[in-house]
Amino acid sequence: MALFAAARRAAASSVPLLLRASAFSGVPRAAALLRPVAAAAARPLPRAMPFSSAPATRPSSDAELLSVVDAEIKYAEECDDHDRVEEIPDNFPFKISDEKGTSAIILTRTYQGEQIKVVAHMPSLVTGDEPDHDLDDEDKDEEDDNQEDESEKPSQSSVPLTVTISKANSPMLEFSCTAYPDEIIIDSLAVTQPGDEDPDLIAYEGPDFNDLDENLQKAFHKYLELRGISPMTTNFLHEYLINKDSREYLLWLRKLKGFFNQ
């Protein structure tokens, strides 16, 4: 369309020149030259079509992104973690439910008439210290002081856990835990009655677990350990979930590729 309009403008602009040339030369051939030029100038522009049946060209930005996704898929496929099959320990007390496309796994077991369910989420990985970002000496000293104040917090990889323990016709216990290597921290404990929840009310979840009497805290840790929530269990879960993260990442990349290939 733009090329046609340009040709039309060029043809129209040439008409006065040819008219002047014919006036000076008086040659009949000049009039013959004017006829096709004038016809081109007078020809109406074609109407724009509302749509085209020609296939659309993929935007260059999409093609570049697809190329990067392909490269990342190739890299992920070359890693060993995505197809690794974890060997479950012989004394592992739980049944594992692992659905593709999810960010958590579910563990279940029965213990002395209790139904125990553990939802283990993707691990929070610690890869090293954060960069200083060119802090000056005064800022670095302040940052070191803050780190000393937070020395109680383990700087290790961790797995978030939600543990629910229920019995027939009784309230249910729900523990929120963080599992570190060789240590399990109980963050909170709630007592709920199934079927009595009101969506407009916020249930009281008890005091901060660290505010409980120390002997009570130890008793609850022992309570969970007897039901299989032990460092042996959580350390296995840590490795299992790292491999799951690799598998889910590769699956996610393939879904991205499928979208951009449409």
Protein Blocks (a to p, Z undefined) as FASTA:
>chain_A
ZZmmmmmmmmmmmmmmmmmmmmmnopaklmmmmmmmmmmmmpccddddfbdfbdcdddfk
lmmmmmmmmmmmmmmmmpmklmcccdddfklcbdcdddehiabdcddddeehiacddddd
dddddfbdcdeklpafklmmmmmmmmmmmmmpccbdddddddddddehiacdddddddde
hiacdfbdcdddehiacfkbccdebjafklpcfklmmmmmmmmmmnopafklmmmmmmmm
mmmmmmmmmmmmmmmmmmmmZZ
